[in-house]
Amino acid sequence: MEYIEILGQNAKNAAPLLTKMSAGLKNDVLSQIAKDLSENKEAIIAANNLDIENAKKNGMSESLLDRLTLTEKRIDAMVEGVEKVVSLDDPIGEVIGGGELKNGIRLVKKRVPIGVIGIIFESRPNVTVDAMALCFKAGSAVILRGGSDAINSNKALVNIMRNTLSKFGEYENCVQLVEDTTHETAEKLMRLNKYVDLLIPRGGGRLIHTVIEKATIPVIQTGEGNCHVYVDESADLDMAVNIVNNAKTQRPSVCNAIESILVHESIAEAFFKKLDELWKGKVKIIGDEQTAKCVNVEKIADDNDYATEFLDLKLSSKVVKNVDEAIAHINKFGTGHSECIVTKSLENAEKFQREIDAAAVYVNVSTRFTDGFEFGLGAEIGISTQKLHARGPMGLKELTSYKYLINGNGQVRG
């Protein structure tokens, strides 16, 4: 049996054990995992330093290095995410529908685990812990395949969690790491239908589209974030600059950072003046000819630029005539992730939220809030940019399925 099949079989065997596990025991396990992660910060950071050193040798950009880096503060945030998951209600067994039919048959629609979930992600070690905590509480075993850049960090994190699981019984295979980071092994995981029930890619557009094209397992598309802020003619310009600055520069390498701004023509000059005074060239702008009249641009933007997720201190810009033009542009180039309008107009705000096709649509709020923890879901498995079966930040309930329980007293169909 091949290596990846062994992982699949291990997960398939572990999944029924989770189905039998009480909510209390799951919480006890996760609480201990949070404690063990916190107590092993030095070992985690030492492993992460090996990845950082290798990444620098390989010329990784500063923004991607930021995604890879673990600090005490970020480990504390991971621990807090696990503790938040502990505090949430267990979704398994929740009755979400049903009733009695005319013939006396009683139906109950109840949440159940998906079974085995595969997560393929890039160089963000925090995903390792978030994914395990959510899948575990949602009753599913998880197979994690992170990027080669984070292999040492991921090994350290998964080993800690597996050791914790083993203290409670034969549960260590509820989480497994694919330690072979070759593309061949990743593609084999994408076709592991016999064992894996759902595949979730987390990363840039290239990773996501590769998984969609090659997987034979059902896939939830997540993460690609070509997000926009539209600055309307009635916008408070100081608010608009603050939102754009936060959404672009706080963490430019994450999927809820913006990649493009649209500015109403009547306030474009004043807005770009304020933005330029703040950034002073810190963020490179690729804009249309009207943008170029207001601020220095790196080049005149084309459709490829407007479709690009830069994940860096760079963004595209376009000056538009009205909210309708802004909406049309966003629906053409957006990835269905997070979009924002800055405006004082209730009419334009409602129109924007009604007509924009995205998982999260904001009025006067930074797109950086599209996050499971910020939305009160605890750690998140990813941001779904599709419409079936989950959309937006995916928490516990989005990681469950359901089944019908039917009870009667001898009814037969005529």
Secondary structure, 3 states (H helix, E strand, C coil): CCHHHHHHHHHHHHHHHHHHCCHHHHHHHHHHHHHHHHHCHHHHHHHHHHHHHHHHHCCCCHHHHHHHCCCHHHHHHHHHHHHHHHHCCCCCCCEEEEEECCCCCEEEEEEEECCEEEEEECCCCHHHHHHHHHHHHCCCEEEEECCHHHHHHHHHHHHHHHHHHHCCCCCHHHEEECCCCCHHHHHHHHCCCCCCCEEEEECCHHHHHHHHHHCCCCECCECCCCEEEEECCCCCHHHHHHHHHHHHHCCCCCCCCEEEEEEECCCHHHHHHHHHHHHCCCCEEEECHHHHCCCCCCEECCHHHHCCCCCCCEEEEEEECCHHHHHHHHHHHCCCCEEEEECCCHHHHHHHHHHCCCCEEEECCCHHHCCCCCCCCCCCCCEECCCCCCCEECCCHHHEEEEEEEECCCCCCC
